[in-house]
Amino acid sequence: MQWGQIKTLFILCFLLLDIYLLSLVLSQKENEDLGFTVERQEQDGQTLESENISIKVELPKPLSNEEFVTIQQKTFKEEEMKLIKSMENQDVEVVKNSLIISLLKEAVAIPENATDESIEQLVFSSVYLGNEYTFEYWDKDRNTLVFFQTKEGRPIYYNQNGLILVYLNENNEMVAYTQSYLGAPERAKEERSLMKPLDAIMKLHSNNLLYPNDEITDIEIGYYSTFPLDSGRQVLAPTWKISIKDRRDRYVNAVDQYVVSINDNFIEDVLELSIENTKSIKDKEEFKKSMLDILTSKLTIKSE
């Protein structure tokens, strides 16, 4: 065997040895990380148990790294607006080619004991692209149904540009609604790791937002808008929504790992903006008056 072949063989042997040793080191580190994770989970569990804080649902599995998502409000094209205005049983205006304002010609009853699924079925048959929204809650003070738009199977929490508010009368009948719609999302190239569900719960605990005897009834991942860009687009961050029995939902940014502060006046702000947009409609005075009466009554109820 020539020396050149022997030298090549030695190099290959050392390369294989290096690969083997590297795999041992990585395997050991992975086991150490796993051990640390298990130990951390046990400590967190003990902390919650000591305060009788219970998790009543199975926690979602940890998520893979994700890119940032950017999005902006949809501007409807002429063909889309024709389709929107042709929907049955309603008189519709589209303000600034983006905000849908609708008065129903015949009220649609919403049963008092209706499930979330039945509410969605009743409402989605009357609104544009209804299956791209999810029912969030029934605001009993204003008798208004609140729907968040979804993207990639996730709700976008409290975004006035991706929202449906359905206004009910005193008989719990749907009489009008306003709707905004976010366009197609775009993903950036940079990936970020996401915090685990249990870590999100412990973030609430460390911020004194979990109390003794609390029951966590649900936890899901969605999006929340972090900040606007100069282009008018918004950056959406994956965000954990944590539901606590008999108390308000809490939200934790899964990328930057902080508790999201939700604007308590969100619905009021949306109503005020809808009132301004309704006033801008030219002509159609009867439509404007009817819609303004509804919007103003919803705004007044909460402020009393």
C-alpha positions as CSV (number, residue, x, y, z in Angstrom):
1,M,0.0,0.0,0.0
2,Q,1.4,3.4,-0.9
3,W,2.1,6.0,1.7
4,G,-0.5,8.4,0.2
5,Q,-3.3,5.7,0.7
6,I,-2.1,5.0,4.2
7,K,-2.2,8.7,5.1
8,T,-5.7,9.0,3.6
9,L,-6.8,6.1,5.7
10,F,-5.4,7.6,8.9
11,I,-7.2,10.9,8.2
12,L,-10.5,9.1,7.7
13,C,-10.0,7.1,10.9
14,F,-9.3,10.3,12.9
15,L,-12.3,12.0,11.3
16,L,-14.6,9.1,12.3
17,L,-13.2,9.2,15.8
18,D,-13.8,13.0,16.0
19,I,-17.4,12.5,14.9
20,Y,-17.9,9.7,17.4
21,L,-16.5,11.8,20.3
22,L,-18.6,14.8,19.2
23,S,-21.7,12.6,19.2
24,L,-20.9,11.5,22.8
25,V,-20.5,15.1,24.0
26,L,-23.8,16.2,22.3
27,S,-25.6,13.2,23.7
28,Q,-24.3,13.9,27.2
29,K,-25.3,17.6,26.9
30,E,-28.8,16.6,25.7
31,N,-29.2,14.3,28.6
32,E,-28.1,17.0,31.0
33,D,-30.5,19.5,29.4
34,L,-33.3,17.0,29.6
35,G,-32.5,16.3,33.3
36,F,-32.4,20.1,34.0
37,T,-35.8,20.5,32.2
38,V,-37.4,17.6,34.1
39,E,-36.0,19.0,37.4
40,R,-37.3,22.5,36.5
41,Q,-40.7,21.2,35.6
42,E,-40.9,19.3,39.0
43,Q,-39.9,22.5,40.9
44,D,-42.6,24.5,39.0
45,G,-45.2,21.9,39.7
46,Q,-44.3,21.9,43.4
47,T,-44.5,25.7,43.5
48,L,-48.0,25.6,41.9
49,E,-49.1,22.8,44.1
50,S,-48.0,24.6,47.3
51,E,-50.5,27.3,46.5
52,N,-53.2,24.9,45.3
53,I,-53.0,26.3,41.7
54,S,-54.2,23.6,39.4
55,I,-53.9,23.1,35.6
56,K,-57.2,21.5,34.5
57,V,-56.1,20.9,30.9
58,E,-53.3,19.0,29.2
59,L,-50.6,21.5,28.2
60,P,-49.8,21.9,24.5
61,K,-46.5,20.4,23.3
62,P,-43.5,22.8,23.0
63,L,-43.4,24.6,19.7
64,S,-40.5,24.7,17.2
65,N,-38.7,27.9,16.4
66,E,-40.7,30.3,14.2
67,E,-40.0,33.3,12.0
68,F,-41.6,36.7,12.7
69,V,-44.9,37.4,10.9
70,T,-45.9,40.7,9.4
71,I,-49.4,41.7,8.2
72,Q,-51.5,44.7,7.3
73,Q,-55.2,45.5,6.9
74,K,-56.8,44.3,3.8
75,T,-57.9,46.9,1.2
76,F,-60.8,45.3,-0.7
77,K,-60.8,45.4,-4.5
78,E,-63.8,46.5,-6.5
79,E,-64.8,42.8,-7.2
80,E,-64.6,42.0,-3.5
81,M,-66.7,45.0,-2.5
82,K,-69.4,44.0,-5.0
83,L,-69.5,40.6,-3.4
84,I,-69.6,42.0,0.1
85,K,-72.5,44.4,-0.8
86,S,-74.5,41.7,-2.4
87,M,-74.8,39.6,0.7
88,E,-78.4,38.6,1.5
89,N,-80.6,40.1,4.2
90,Q,-78.4,43.2,4.9
91,D,-77.6,46.7,3.8
92,V,-73.8,47.0,3.6
93,E,-71.4,49.9,3.3
94,V,-67.6,49.5,2.9
95,V,-65.8,52.5,4.3
96,K,-62.3,53.4,3.0
97,N,-62.4,50.0,1.1
98,S,-61.6,48.3,4.4
99,L,-64.2,48.5,7.1
100,I,-67.5,46.7,6.6
101,I,-70.6,48.2,8.2
102,S,-73.8,46.2,8.0
103,L,-77.4,46.6,9.0
104,L,-79.5,43.4,8.9
105,K,-82.9,43.7,7.2
106,E,-84.3,40.8,9.4
107,A,-82.9,40.2,12.9
108,V,-81.2,36.8,13.5
109,A,-81.9,35.3,16.9
110,I,-79.0,34.1,19.1
111,P,-80.2,31.6,21.8
112,E,-79.2,32.5,25.3
113,N,-77.7,29.1,25.9
114,A,-76.0,28.8,22.5
115,T,-72.6,27.1,22.3
116,D,-69.6,28.7,20.7
117,E,-70.0,26.5,17.7
118,S,-73.7,27.3,17.2
119,I,-73.0,31.1,17.5
120,E,-70.2,30.8,14.9
121,Q,-72.6,28.9,12.5
122,L,-75.3,31.6,12.9
123,V,-73.0,34.5,12.4
124,F,-70.6,33.1,9.8
125,S,-73.5,32.6,7.4
126,S,-74.1,36.4,7.4
127,V,-70.6,37.8,7.2
128,Y,-67.8,37.9,4.6
129,L,-65.3,35.1,5.0
130,G,-66.8,34.2,8.3
131,N,-64.8,30.9,8.6
132,E,-61.6,32.9,8.9
133,Y,-62.7,34.2,12.4
134,T,-63.3,32.6,15.7
135,F,-65.8,33.5,18.4
136,E,-64.0,34.9,21.4
137,Y,-66.7,36.0,23.9
138,W,-70.1,37.5,24.5
139,D,-69.8,40.9,26.0
140,K,-72.9,40.8,28.1
141,D,-72.6,44.5,29.2
142,R,-73.0,45.7,25.6
143,N,-74.8,42.6,24.3
144,T,-72.1,42.3,21.6
145,L,-70.4,39.2,20.2
146,V,-66.7,39.5,19.7
147,F,-64.8,37.6,17.0
148,F,-61.1,37.5,16.3
149,Q,-59.7,36.8,12.9
150,T,-57.4,33.8,12.5
151,K,-54.3,33.3,10.5
152,E,-52.6,29.9,10.0
153,G,-55.1,28.4,12.4
154,R,-54.3,30.9,15.2
155,P,-56.5,33.7,16.5
156,I,-55.1,37.3,16.4
157,Y,-55.9,38.7,19.8
158,Y,-57.4,42.2,20.1
159,N,-56.5,43.6,16.7
160,Q,-58.9,46.2,15.5
161,N,-57.9,45.5,11.9
162,G,-59.0,41.8,12.2
163,L,-62.2,41.9,14.1
164,I,-66.0,41.3,13.9
165,L,-68.3,42.9,16.4
166,V,-71.9,41.7,16.2
167,Y,-74.5,43.9,17.8
168,L,-77.6,42.3,19.5
169,N,-80.8,44.0,20.5
170,E,-82.7,43.4,23.8
171,N,-84.1,40.1,22.5
172,N,-80.6,38.8,21.8
173,E,-81.1,39.2,18.0
174,M,-78.3,40.1,15.7
175,V,-79.2,43.4,14.1
176,A,-75.9,44.8,12.8
177,Y,-72.2,44.2,12.7
178,T,-68.8,45.9,11.9
179,Q,-66.0,43.9,10.4
180,S,-62.3,44.5,9.5
181,Y,-60.0,42.0,7.8
182,L,-56.2,41.5,7.8
183,G,-54.5,40.5,4.5
184,A,-52.1,37.7,3.9
185,P,-49.3,37.3,6.4
186,E,-45.6,37.3,5.4
187,R,-42.8,35.6,7.3
188,A,-39.3,37.0,7.9
189,K,-36.2,34.8,7.6
190,E,-35.1,35.3,11.2
191,E,-36.2,32.5,13.5
192,R,-36.8,32.8,17.3
193,S,-37.3,30.2,19.9
194,L,-40.7,30.1,21.7
195,M,-41.2,29.7,25.4
196,K,-42.9,26.5,26.7
197,P,-46.5,26.6,27.9
198,L,-45.5,25.8,31.5
199,D,-42.9,28.6,31.4
200,A,-45.7,31.0,30.3
201,I,-47.8,30.0,33.3
202,M,-44.8,30.5,35.6
203,K,-44.3,33.9,34.1
204,L,-47.8,34.9,35.3
205,H,-46.9,33.5,38.7
206,S,-43.7,35.5,39.0
207,N,-45.7,38.6,38.0
208,N,-48.2,38.0,40.8
209,L,-51.0,37.3,38.3
210,L,-51.8,33.8,39.6
211,Y,-53.4,33.6,43.0
212,P,-53.8,30.7,45.5
213,N,-56.6,28.3,44.5
214,D,-56.6,29.5,40.9
215,E,-57.7,27.0,38.2
216,I,-56.1,27.2,34.7
217,T,-58.8,26.0,32.4
218,D,-57.2,26.4,29.0
219,I,-54.0,27.5,27.2
220,E,-53.6,28.1,23.5
221,I,-51.2,29.8,21.1
222,G,-52.3,32.8,19.0
223,Y,-50.8,36.1,17.8
224,Y,-50.6,39.5,19.2
225,S,-49.5,42.7,17.4
226,T,-46.2,44.0,19.0
227,F,-45.6,47.2,17.1
228,P,-46.4,48.8,13.7
229,L,-43.8,49.3,11.0
230,D,-43.4,52.5,8.9
231,S,-44.9,50.7,6.0
232,G,-48.2,50.3,7.8
233,R,-47.6,46.6,8.5
234,Q,-47.7,45.1,11.9
235,V,-45.4,42.5,13.5
236,L,-47.3,39.6,15.0
237,A,-45.7,37.7,17.9
238,P,-46.8,34.2,18.9
239,T,-48.6,34.7,22.2
240,W,-49.9,32.2,24.8
241,K,-53.4,32.9,26.0
242,I,-54.0,31.4,29.5
243,S,-57.6,31.1,30.7
244,I,-58.2,31.3,34.5
245,K,-61.5,30.2,36.0
246,D,-63.6,33.1,37.2
247,R,-61.0,35.7,36.2
248,R,-59.8,37.5,33.1
249,D,-57.6,35.8,30.5
250,R,-53.9,36.5,30.5
251,Y,-51.5,36.7,27.6
252,V,-47.8,36.0,27.5
253,N,-45.5,36.9,24.5
254,A,-43.9,33.6,23.6
255,V,-40.9,35.2,21.9
256,D,-39.8,38.0,24.3
257,Q,-41.4,36.3,27.3
258,Y,-43.3,39.1,28.9
259,V,-46.9,39.5,30.1
260,V,-48.9,41.4,27.4
261,S,-51.0,44.3,28.8
262,I,-54.4,44.2,27.1
263,N,-56.1,47.6,26.6
264,D,-59.2,47.5,28.9
265,N,-60.8,50.1,26.6
266,F,-60.3,48.1,23.4
267,I,-63.9,47.6,22.5
268,E,-64.8,51.2,23.4
269,D,-61.9,52.4,21.1
270,V,-63.3,50.2,18.3
271,L,-66.8,51.5,18.7
272,E,-65.6,55.1,18.7
273,L,-63.6,54.5,15.4
274,S,-66.7,52.8,13.9
275,I,-68.8,55.8,14.8
276,E,-66.3,58.1,13.1
277,N,-66.3,55.9,10.0
278,T,-70.1,55.7,9.9
279,K,-70.4,59.4,10.0
280,S,-68.1,59.7,7.0
281,I,-70.5,57.8,4.8
282,K,-71.9,60.0,2.1
283,D,-75.7,60.1,1.6
284,K,-77.6,57.1,2.9
285,E,-78.8,59.2,5.9
286,E,-81.3,56.6,7.1
287,F,-78.6,53.9,7.1
288,K,-76.2,56.2,9.0
289,K,-78.8,57.2,11.6
290,S,-79.8,53.6,12.3
291,M,-76.2,52.5,12.6
292,L,-75.1,55.4,14.7
293,D,-78.0,54.7,17.1
294,I,-76.8,51.2,17.6
295,L,-73.1,52.0,18.0
296,T,-73.8,54.9,20.3
297,S,-76.1,52.8,22.5
298,K,-73.3,50.2,22.9
299,L,-70.8,52.8,23.8
300,T,-73.1,54.5,26.3
301,I,-74.1,51.2,28.1
302,K,-70.5,50.5,29.2
303,S,-69.8,54.0,30.3
304,E,-72.8,54.3,32.6
